[in-house]
């Protein structure tokens, strides 16, 4: 077991300004809490949290993450509590430890419905603080390294879960080294015979050809030296699982598999990356179709590199990756680079992706999914997909996942283009709609008026956006069936309170919900867009049991003294359900800001002005105005439909201004009165789902400070 001083030395190596006293205190506290506990291997249990912390020091992470690693099992497995951890180490660390504990309890390999719900919780935890999943991944990696001490059936279950969920998640976060090791450790458990076979063939190949990696590395270094380029060259054989996957994908045996060696060339600047590429291609013949430029077209997780495959020494195919040192750092640790430290300060790597924005984009896409199957489909596409870059006839780049078709391309451009698609041309040649697109291809979509999506398209497309749009169109065609189903649901709901569902009653409901007529109410009821309880409560709110009274607007915030007044900050406009903090202002009382408001960074040196607040739980009145910037198509009826969509969510438009008018688009600034974060979320979802809404963003006017 690593001693505390050895751990502190590892942290000091990259962060001399680290709070080593607090880390040492966490080490002692964790050791005391786990005293008398042992792992199945017989080692003291606390050796595990220490190893997790060491893994995170290798990624140069901040003090809070290291301390969380040391304490990540205390709340779950010892007498320690959230309150005690918060008192000793602060609320931030207590929140992180609690987040890891909740992730540990999620059963991600359970039934579809349960798995979907737990995935939602996983991504919610990531959206609160990405460091939670970084600790969890390190925890899983150490458990996989020591998996042999578990029972065989437990090994299989953990290995399958790791292969299906944690390894792809690590890869999606840009932590490729961790993904490869997790996959290989799982492969060792799930298919030991296949792994051993590959290892034996590797040994045989090395005996026959000698140290190929050293030879090719020397060849590359010589070419770079001749070209006058300074760069480091690293060579390696690919992991057994990576080779096994290639064998399955290409349906080839080991002897026919060529690119089993990989080489990385790390340069000092971006220009040298392309000079290296030129030198490599001059010396060796490039393999057609095996070139990817992720520098000019980075992956969404921040990954940048040039990939090329060449026929190297003795005709062997060799994969070469070319990148700068900063790109290499992001490629090694992915989004963890956002928290990395160097010489006591956060390492401001320009290529590191902001985790908050990345996870927010994930959650928005996942929230748009309807049922469990659709949600899991979104998750798996997002976690497992590789990207393809295709071009429109105008030269615009469209990013798509592996396996995407011209139909996906059409829907990626616009829903109307997808719905009206009747054919496609790839590189000028007419192709079937089920054709799988490749990198660099130019795609032209042929449309026809009156064309509607077909049910068979669901089996052709690969993207969640295309599938959702096709399903939405098919639902519209199923309107008659939904009206009949809605009529039955409405009849049962009204009879439950001793009333009758009549056309006149439903017309009144339609008017209240800003819908066209009674049939529209029934259609939406049948398609589960609204529920029967909401329909009945429009006419008979007093007969609906459990109806909540609205909270008095003067007492919506908890944490203020009786003599303190408050108002919402105009810069960030927080609503109930969002995390908030109060700031005292002379003559204004307390102003409530959202916890993510940029204005707060200017007040970090004035902690005496900060007030810990939270919203009162319960039903709030729809009085909280939030500004949205919306770009919509300049077509007849679009603005009216957008206003109707907002009204359908029982939200009121209190102000509307045209910010910009173009021949094809309008940009609007709309103030919407809402109840809470859930109400805001619902309004945002229905607007984003509309095909004529080009963009939607919450408007934050930072000039309107208190």
C-alpha positions, 0 to 999 in steps of 0.5 A: 500500500502506497504511503501518504508521503509517496502519494503527496510527492506524485501530486507535488510533481505537477502541482507544487501549490497543492493543498497537501495538508488536506490530501494527507488529512483525507488519506488518514480519514479514509484509512481510519474509516476503512480500518478492518475492511479487506478486499477479496484478495486479502489486501487492506481495503484502503489500498484500492482508494489509494490506487484510484487516487494514483491513477488520477495523479497520472492525469495531473488532476486537481486536489478535489478529484484526488481527495474524492478518489481517497474517500469515494467508498467512505459514504457507501461502505463505512460509518462516514456520512455526507455531512461529516465529509462536508464538514471536514473537506467542504461541500464540493468534495462531499458532492463529488463523493456522493455523486460517485456513490450514486454511480456505484449503485446504478445497475447499467446492465439491467433491463431496458427500462431500468438501464435507460433510467440509470443511463439518464442518471449517469449523464445527469451526474456527469452534467453536474460535475464531470469529475464524478465520472473520471473518479468512477472510471479510475475506480473501474480500471483498478477493479478490472486490474485486480479482477482475478480475486473475484468469483468467476460469475462476478468477473464475467458480469463486471467484464461485460459491463465494462466492455459494453459501457465503461470502455466506450464511455472512456473512449467517447470522453477522449481517454483512448488509453483507458478505453484500450486497457479496459477493453483488453482487461475485459477481453481477457475475462470474456474470451481468454482463448482468443486473447491467448491465441493473438498473443501467441501469434505476436510472439511467433511473428516477433521471432520471424521478423525481429523487433519490427517496431524498433526498425520502423521507428528508426526508419521514420526518425531517419526520414524526419531528420533528413527533412529537418523536422524535430519530432518524437516517434513512438511505436507500439503493437496494438492491443489484442482486443483491438486486433480481434475487433479488426479481424471480426470487422474485416473477416480476416485471419491474423496472418492477413491482418496488416496494420497491427502496429501503430506509430505516433509522431509528436511535433512542436507545432501544427505546421510541422504536422503537415510537413511530417505527413508530406515526408511520410508519404514521400517515403512510403506509399499511402494506402487509399481510403485510410487518411483522416485529418482530425486537425482540420475537422476535430472530433467533438470530444476535442481529439485532433490528429492526422491519421494515415496508413502506409505500406512500410518496411517489407510491405507491412501496413503501418498506421501513423498518427501525427499531432502536436504535444498539446493535441497529444495531451488531449488525446491521452486524457480527453476531457480530463485535460480541462482540469489538468495542472502543470507547475501549480496552475491549470494547464490552459490547453486550447484543445481541451473541450469544456466538459460542461458544454460537451455534456450539455449537448449530450443531455439535450440530444438525449432529452429529446428521446421519447421511450426507453428504446429510443433513449438507449438508441441515442446513448449507444449511437453517441458512445459507440459511433466514429465520425464521417465527414461528408460534403454538400454540393456547396462544400459545407462539411456535415459530420455523421456517425459510422454507418450513416446513409444519404438519408442521415445526410439529408436530415442532418441538413434539415428535416424538410430535406429528409422528409422530401428525399427521393434519391441521392447522388454520391460523388455525382453518381446516383446511389440507393438511399441505404448506401453507407457513406465514406469520409470525404464523399460529396452528397447531393440530395434529390427531393420531390414535393409530396414525398413522405417518410416511409416506415422502412427508412427507420432501418436505413438511417443511423442517426438519432435525429433522422430516426426521431424525425421519421417517427414524428412524421409517421405519428402524424400519419397515424393521427386517425388511430391516435384520435380513437385511442385518445377518445377512449382514454378521455372517456375513462378519465372523465368517468373516473370523476363522474363526468362525461367526455363530450365534444363540447367539453373537449372544445373548451379544453382545446381552446384553453390549451390553444389547440385547434379543436377537440380532435386535436386534443384527442390526437395528442392524448392518444400519442401521449403528448398530453395526459388525461389528467391535464385534460380533465383538470382544465374543466374540473381542477377541484376534482383532481386529487392531490392538486398542489397549491401554488407557493406564495411568490414572496416566500419562494426562496429558502435561506433569507432572514425575515428582514431581507428582500430579494430579486432575480438577477437580470443577467442570468434569470434563474428559475425554481429548480436551478441551483442558485446563490444570493449576492448582497447589494447595498440598497437592493437586498439580495440578488439571486444568481444562477450558480453558473452565472459568469458575473459570479467570477467577479465576486470570488474575492468577496465571500462575505457577500455570498448567501447560500440559498435554494428554491422552496420545493413545491408548485411555483406560479408562472411568473419567472420571465426567461429570455430566449433567442430564437432563429426561425424560418421566414415562412408564412405561419411560422411565427404564429406556430411558435407562439402556439407551441409556447402557449400549449405548454401553458407558458405566457409570452410577455415580450417579443422583439425582432433582433435581425431580419433576413430574407430567409430567417428571423432572429427573435428575442422572446421573454417567456413567463415560466414556473420552474426549470422543468417548465423551461425544459418542456418549452425548450424541447417543443421549440427545438423539435419544430423543423422551422426553428434553426437555433434556440439559446437562452439569452444572458444579458451580462450588461444588465448587472444588478 
